[in-house]
């Protein structure tokens, strides 16, 4: 059975050669209802395999509280480490279904904090609050930088917090998160499809079905560390991938200047 693959942007080969400092940023791995590598502080979470914007699943977050004594909220986090005095970008996708009348979310905020104040000087902007948008996937990007490493430290351990809260104890509140990336800003680049349709129509364990505009295109498939693992020229509208191990890859077509990220199941 073929699984539809949603493509919203193209990522440059530079991203394939970079490293997301977060683990399980696309929420593909779960232990029960908790995403691996993430800490759930308040609220409840589920793995969502129908509503997603990257890979094959997203994180379904539901605020929980005891109204009126405790406002419903959800908080989850992950630690990561930066090692360069460079500008980094935090980027994530979120989706809030319904409308403000049916799924009212009062605040969606994120916070970066140091785990050890002795390691570095770190002064990001005040904690941003994201303007709430309903019914469509939205991407949020935020730049930050370590100013100075304190001797003898040459790295800094940080924590990323997400907080979702509501002001009323309505039922069935959900926010979906996907594709959470922290990487050097210089390695991140996106571009919308403006001249052609999305190259990938669908993907299965054995093949990638391409849009008809890319029939007979030469291609290269890269692993996440930037190594070429397969190349050729497809004689039809599909690329055979049965020999690839499960994981994340980048498909580069000769007709497209950048690469398309996909997940091999």
N, C-alpha and C positions, 0 to 999 in steps of 0.2 A: 504494500500500500504506500502510495506517495504522500508525503507531508508537504503542505504549502509552506513556502519560506517567504517571509515578509522582508523586503529590502527597502530601507528608508534612506540610505546614504551609502556612498562609496568611501572606502578607507584606503589611503595611500599605502604603498609598500613599506614606507617608513614606519607605519603603525605595526606592521607585521614584525618588524625588526625591533620594535620597542617592547616594553614589558609593562603590563598593567600591575601596579603595585598592590592592588587588591586581589584577593583570592575569591574565586567563584562569583565574579562580578556580574555575570549574566544569570545567576541563580539556576544553574543546570543541575547541581548536585544538592540533594537534601537527605537528611537523616530524620525520618518521620516527617513532621511538618516544619522543621527548622532548617534553614539553608546552611550548608556546611561552611565553616570559616566565619560565620556571622554570629553575633551575640544578640539574642532577643531579650530586651530589658523589661519592656511592658508591652501589652497588647498581644494579639495572636497572629500567627502567620500560617500560610499554606503555600504549597507549590501549585502554580496556575499554568496549565498547559494549553489553554484555549486563548486567553488574552495575553499576548506577549509581543515584544517589539524587537527581539533579538534571540537567536538560538532557538530553543524549543520550549522554554518556559519562562515565567516571571515570578516575582515574589508578591503574593497577595497579603496585604497588611490590613488588619482591622483594629482600630482603637477600642480599648476596653476601659471601663470605669464604673463607678457606683454613683449614679446621679441622684441627688444634687451634691453629694459629699465629695466626690472626686470626678473631675471632668475627664471624660474618656480620652485616652491618648495611647499612642504606640511609639516605642523607641527601640531602635536597633543600631548596632555599631560594629566596627571592625578596626583592629590595629593595623598599621603599616609603617614602613620605614623609608625615609628619604635620605639620600647620601650625597646630594650635590646642591650647591648654591645656585639653583636654577629655578626658573618659573615652572610650576606644575599646574596642570589643569584637572580639576574634578569635573566629571561630566556624568550625568545620569538621565534616564528617561523615566517619566511617570505617566500614569493614566488614571483618571478619576472618572468612573462611569456615572451615568445619569446626569442630574442637574443639581443645583444648589438646594432645590426644594426636596430632592429625594436622597441625596447623599452629601449632606452639608459638611465640608471640611473647613474648619476655621483657620488652621495654620499648617503649613508644610515648611519646615525649617531644617537646616543642616548646620553642623558645627564641627570645626576642626580644632582639636586641642592637643597639647603636648602631653605625653605620658611621663616625661621627666624634664622638669624645667631647667635642670643643670646642663642639658645636652646642647641647647641652641637658643638663639633669639628668634622668635617667631611672632610676627605681628600682622595677622590677616585682618581684613576689613571686618566690621561688626557682623555678627551672624546673620546671614541673608534669610529673608522670608520670601518664599516663592509665591508669586501671584497665581491664584488657583484658576486652572482652566479645566473644563469638564468635557468629556466625550471624545477627546482625541489624545494621542500620544504627544507629549511635549518633552523637549530636551532642555536641560538646565546645565550651564557651564559656569565654572567659578575658578579663577586663577589665584594661586597663593605661592609664597616663597619663604624659604628659610633665609634669614638675613646673615646670620653668623653662627658657626659652630663654636661652642665653647671648648677651649683646650682642656683635655686632649681628645674630646669627642670628634668623630668625623661622620656621624650620622645622627639622626633624630627619630625617635619613635613617636608617631602621632596616632590619634584616634579620630575616626569619622563617626559622628552621630547623625542619625536622622530622627526627627520628631514629627509625628502627625497627631493633631488634636482636633476635637470637635467640641462645640459649646452646648450641645443638646444630646440627650440620650435616645436619639432615634436608633432604630435597628438597621442592620444591613449596610454598614459603612465600609467601604473598601477603597484602598489605594494600591495600585499595582506599580512596582518598581522593576526596572530592567536595565541592563547594559551600564553598570556602574564602573567607571574607569577613572583611575588616577595615574597620569603619565606626564612626562615632560611635555610642556606645551609645544615645543619645537617638533615633536614627533607626531602630533595629531593634526590631521587634515581631512576635511570632508567636502564633498561636492555633490550637488543634486543632479539627478538625471534631467538634462534639458534638451538633448538632441535625440536620444533614443529611449526606448522603454527599458525597464529593469531587465538585465541580462538573464537572471534566473527565474524560471517559471515555477518549478517545483524540484524537490530533491527527495531521493530515497536512499536506502543503504547501498544501492548498486549504481545509481547514475544521477547526474544533474541534467534536468531538462531545460534547455535554453529557449529564450525568445527566438522566434523565427528569423529575426533580423541578424542573429549571430550565427546562423548556419554556416558550416565550413570555416569557422574562425580558428586560428591557431591559439593555443592556450598554454599557460603554465600554472601549476598549483603549488603554492608555497605553504610550508608549515609555519607555526606561530613564531619560530625563531628565524624566519626569513630564508630557510633553505628550500630549494626547488625539489619537490618530491615526485612530480609527474609533469610531463609536457607532451604536446602533440598537436594534431590538427583533426578536429572532429569532422567526420564525413556526413554527419546528420545534425540533428538539433539536440544532441545529448553528449555528455561527457561521462565516460565510464569511471567510477570511483570505488568499485567493489574491493580493490586491493589496498585501499587506504585504511589505516587504523582509525578507531573512533577518536574524534577530537575536533579542534578548530583549525580551519585552513583558509587560505585566500586564493581565489580564482582570478587570474589575470588574462583577459582576452585582448587580442591584437587590436580590436576596434575601440577599446576603452583605455584611457590613459591611466586609470587607477584600478585597484583590485576590489573584488567583492568578497566579503567575509562570509563563510558558511560553516555549518556544524555537520560533521559526518557522524551519524548515529551508529 
